[in-house]
Each structure stands twice: as structure tokens, then as C-alpha cells.
Amino acid sequence: MGITDEMLMAYADGQLAGAEASEVERAIAADEALATRVALMADARRVVQQAYGAAPPVSAALEARVRGMVAADAMARQDNGASNVVDLATRRRVVPFWQLPLAACLALALGAGSVWLASRPGAEGQQLAGLQVGTLADSAVTEALATLPSGAAVDLGDGARMTAIATFRDEADRLCREVEHDQTGATVVAVACHDGGAWDLRFAIASAAADGEGYVPASSLETLDAYMVASGAGAPLSAEDEAAALAALD
């Protein structure tokens, strides 16, 4: 019997027993990469529990979208043979196929439109590196969200710096911006959406500071990809469409 991703997720969730659990344990002991995958799945479950306690209800539309994503990945692997990555098209990154079940697990746990935040151990639960949960009131942050073109960065003062990564519309047609916020030894990957004349922080995950090249750890980006699936994020806007959308904000 082969080790499937469903078996790995069930094992990470403590729901696998008997011969199947023993088989997974033997495979993990013999395959370091497989052990890493199980650890990632267990971490995903842990951070979701920390953020929510119990998982929120999942809409039928979200479940169908995630199942479709996994099915499309399986078909792509069957068609392409040696290919080991799947282009999610609506995202700027390419996600390895083995990460898709993890992203799907996170997306189903998060639910569409949820605000989700995960902090480093010891960080304040309601504030991440200067970004406050909910409606953003800091004028420097809101001005940057409303004016900064993707790919550009701005100093916010007090050692904080924000880089605009991409602009897109979510399932509710809200204009959203993906940004990276660096301050005092921490990097926050965040998504803020414009709704009702204000910018609301919809997603944020803190990690160790980005390295000297400005790269954020891959685990943060994998979690962001899961959020994008859950929120129904559209493709990043072109520079021209982004400029027009920002200029049209109330």
C-alpha cells in the first residue's frame, strides 16, 4: 500500500491507527522528506487551533474550490509525468505539488473571508510587528496601502518598512494588497483589503526577520497561499490596473 497525502494528514491529526499508522511510521523513519511533510501538516493543525480553537464552518463553495484544486493537481501530475510543481495561476509563486494538500487543509480550516493571524512565540496575540488586528488606523500604513505601487518599499518611521508585493481582488470584489512589514527583528506577511472606505487587516503571519535579500521563509508563503485559496483571491493586477484601482479608492 502506498502512502497517500490523506494518510499523512490523518496521521498528523492523530486519526490514523492500526496497520496504516504503523506503515506511515515505518515510512517516516526511512524517508526524511516524508517526515518533514508530516511535521508541516502537524504544525498547520497546531497554528489553526491556536488561532481559532475549533475550526469554523466551511462553506460548500470553499470545499468545492479546494477539492477542485487538489483534483487539478492530480490531473496535471498525470499529464506531465516528471513535472513536480503546479502553477496555481492566480498566485505569483509556484507551489510544489506535495504542498497542495497542506494548503487545502489550512484553507478548509480557515474558511473564506476569515481574519487569520499567527504570531511568533511570545508575541502579542492582537498585534504583529506594529500591525493591529482589524481596521488599520496608522496614517503612514494606510497611505502606503493606497499609493505604493507593487514592488516598491517605503520607510514608515520607528525602524518600520513596508514593501508592496501585489494587488488583487478577493471573492467579494474588495481591493486587497499583499505586503511585507519589517520592524524590530520581525517580518510580517500581511493582506489588507479596502472595505467601506477603510483598510482592514485580513491576514497576517509573523516570522523571523527576512534575510538580507528580503526573502521571507517559505513556510509563511505556504500559509499565505492557503489564505489566498480560502478568500477566493483573483490574479494579481497589472501595473496599469493597479494604478487605476488605487486612484479610484474613496
N, C-alpha and C positions, 0 to 999 in steps of 0.2 A: 504493500500500500504506500502510495506517495504521500509526502507531507504537503497538505494544501494550506493556503493562507487562512481558510476558515478554521482549520485545526489549530494553527498557530494563535489566532485571535482567541479561540476558546480556551486554549492552554493559558495564555496570558491573563485571561479573565477568571481563571480558576474553575472553569466549567467542563474541563476535559478529564476523564477518569479512565481507569482500567487499561486495556491494551493500547488504546490510542495515546493516552498520556505517556505510557512507557515508551512507545515508539517515538514520540516527539522528544522526550528526554534523551533518548539514545542519539537521535539526530542532532540535537543541540550540542551534546557532548563532543560529537565528531566534526561539527561544522561551526566555526567561529562566526561566519557571516550570518548563519541562521540564528545563532544565539543573540547576535546584535539586533536582528529583526524582532525577536520576541521581546527583548528589553525595550525597544522603541514602542512596541504595542502596549507593554505594561506601563511605561511612562505616560503614554497617551491616556490610558484609563485613569491613572492617578491624577493627572493635572485636570482632567474633566471633572473628577469627583471633587477636587479642591475648589474648582470654580463654581460648581453647581450643587454638590451634594448628590441629589438624584438627577438623572438626565431628564430634560424637558420633553414634552410630547413632540413627536416627529410628524410633520405633515406628509400626506401621501405623495404630494408633488416632489418634495425633497427626497423621499425614499426612492421614488422612481428615477429621479435625476442621478442619484448616487449609484443605483443599480445599473443604470444605463452607462455610466462612466466605466464601471468595472467590466461590464459586458463588452464595451467598445475596446477596452484594453486587451481583453482576451482574444477578441477577433483580430486586432492589429498584430498581436504576437503570432497568431496562427498564420496570418497572411504574410508577415515579414520574416518569419523564421528567426534569423540571427539577431534581429533588432531587439535591443533590451531597454529602450526608452519609448515613452509615449508623449507626443506633443499635445498638451491639453488645449492648444489653440487660443483659448481665451486668456491664457496667462503668459507672462513674459518669460517664465522659466520652463525648462523641460524636466519632468518628474520621472525618475526611474520607475519602471512598471511595478516593481515589488513594493513601492511606497503607496500605490493607489489604494490597496485595502486599508492601510493605516489612515490615509486621508479620508477614505469613506467612513471609517469608524468614527473619526473625530467629527466629521461633518454631520453624521447622523446624531451624535451626542450633543453637538452644539445647537442644532436647529436653525432654521432660516431666520435671519434678522436679529439674532441674539447679540448682545454685547458680551464679549468674552475677553477676560484678562488673565494672564498668568505671570506671576512675579517671581523674581529670584528669591531663594530662602531668606527670610528676614526682612523683605521689602514690605512697604505698606500695602495693604490689600486694595486700597481705593486710590492709590496714586503711584504711577510708574515713571520714574525719572523726570518728574515735573509735569507729566501729562495727567490731568484729573479726569476721572470717570465722568461720563455724561456730557452735557453741553460745555464746550470749550469757551472760556471767558478771557484767556490771556490774549491781549490785543496783538502781540507780536506773532503768536502762533496762528491766530485766525487770519491775520493779514497775509502771512506766508501761505496758508492754505488757499487763500483767494487769489493770489497773484503769482506765486512762484512756479515757473514752468518746470515740467518734469525733467530731471537730470541736473537741476540747479540746486544749490545749497545756500543757506543764509544763517548768519550768526544771530541768535536770539538774546544774547546777553547772559551774564552769570555762568559763562562756560558752556552754554547750551548751543547746539547747532542742529538744524533741521535740513534734511535732503528730501526733495520731492522725487518719488520713484515713478508713479504712474497715476493717471486719472481714468476713471471708468464710471459706468452707471450700474447700479445694482438692480435687483429684480423689481423693485418698486420705482425705478427710474430716478432714484436720487443720485445726484452727482457725488462721487466719492473719490478720495485721494489716498493713495498709499504713500506713507512717508517713513523715514527713519529719523529718530530723535536721539541725539547723543548728548549725554551730560553726566559729569561726575562718575566716570568709570562704568557707565551702563549705556547700552543701546536698546532702544525700544522700537520695534517694528509695529506700526500702527496704521489703522484705516479710520478716517474721519469722513462722514457724509454730511452734505448740506441739506437741511430739512427745516422748513418753517422759518427761514431767514437766519438760521444759526448753524454752526458746525457742531456735530455730535460725534464723540469718540465711540466708534462701533466695535473696534477690536484693538487689542494691544498685547504684545508679548515681550517681556524683558529678557535679556540675556546678558552675558558678559559683553564688555565693550567690543565694538568692531575692531578688527586689526588695522594696522597702518594703511592698508589698501582700501579700507572702507567696506570690507566684506563681513556680513552678518552670518553667524553659524547656520549651517544647513537645517538644523532641527527647527529653528524659528521659522524659516521659509517654508518648510513642510507643513507646519501648523497653519501658517498664513494661507497656503494653498487650500487646506481643508476648509478654512473660513470662507474663502472665495467661492468654493463649491456650494457651501451652505447658504450663502447670501445671494446666489444667482448672479455673480459678477459678470458683466459683459467684457468684451475685448477692450484693452487699453485704447483710449482715444488718440488719434493722431495729434501732432503738434498744433495743426490748424484748428481741429475740432476742439481740442482742449482750450486753446486761447479764446475761441468763441463762447464755449460753455462758461468759462470763468468770467468773461466780460458780461455775460447775461445774468449773473447772480444778483439776487435782490440785495 
